[in-house]
Amino acid sequence: AVFRNRSDEVFALRDKCPHMGGPLSQGIVSGRQVTCPLHNWCIGLTDGQALPQDEGETPAYEVQVDDGRVLLRLPA
């Protein structure tokens, strides 16, 4: 899932909450975090880490915006 916040920063995470696999792409972005639509877990957009008190992580991907195109670096 690719996210853009109000500061025009772009992030990419695996579209799966570490809690119960909820679709993060359907969550609400606030600053540098996204809230899972299923159980309100907050996930950091920079690193995919669940914010305290929750635990777990989802993969975060390197993102670059080049001339309006969003480029992702995916693991091999």
C-alpha positions in Angstrom: 0.0 0.0 0.0 1.3 3.5 -0.9 0.4 6.4 1.4 0.8 10.2 1.0 0.4 12.5 4.0 -0.6 16.1 4.2 3.1 17.1 4.2 3.3 15.4 0.7 5.6 12.6 2.1 5.1 9.2 0.4 5.4 5.9 2.2 4.9 2.2 1.3 4.0 -0.7 3.6 2.8 -4.2 3.1 -1.0 -3.9 3.1 -1.5 -6.1 6.1 -1.8 -5.0 9.8 0.5 -7.0 12.1 -2.4 -7.6 14.4 -5.0 -9.5 12.4 -4.1 -8.7 8.8 -6.4 -5.8 8.3 -6.0 -3.8 5.1 -3.9 -0.8 6.0 -4.7 0.8 2.6 -8.2 1.4 4.0 -6.9 3.0 7.1 -6.7 6.7 8.0 -3.3 8.5 7.7 -2.4 11.0 10.3 1.1 12.5 10.2 3.5 9.6 9.8 1.2 6.8 10.9 -1.8 4.9 9.6 -4.6 3.5 11.7 -5.8 0.0 10.8 -9.6 0.1 10.0 -10.3 -3.2 11.9 -9.0 -2.6 15.4 -7.5 0.9 15.4 -3.9 -0.2 15.7 -1.5 2.6 14.7 1.4 1.7 12.5 4.4 3.9 11.8 4.6 4.7 8.1 8.4 5.1 8.2 9.2 1.7 9.7 6.0 -0.4 9.8 6.2 -0.7 13.6 3.1 -0.8 15.7 3.0 2.1 18.1 3.0 1.4 21.8 1.0 -0.3 23.5 0.6 -2.5 20.5 3.4 -4.8 19.3 4.4 -6.1 15.9 5.4 -4.8 12.5 4.7 -5.0 8.8 7.3 -4.6 6.1 8.1 -1.0 5.1 9.5 -0.3 1.6 11.9 2.3 0.4 10.0 4.9 -1.7 11.3 7.5 -4.1 9.2 10.1 -6.1 10.8 10.9 -9.4 9.1 13.4 -11.8 5.7 12.5 -10.3 6.2 8.7 -10.4 6.3 6.7 -7.2 9.2 4.1 -7.3 9.4 1.3 -4.7 12.4 -0.7 -3.9 11.1 -4.2 -3.0 13.2 -6.9 -1.4 14.7 -9.6 -3.6 
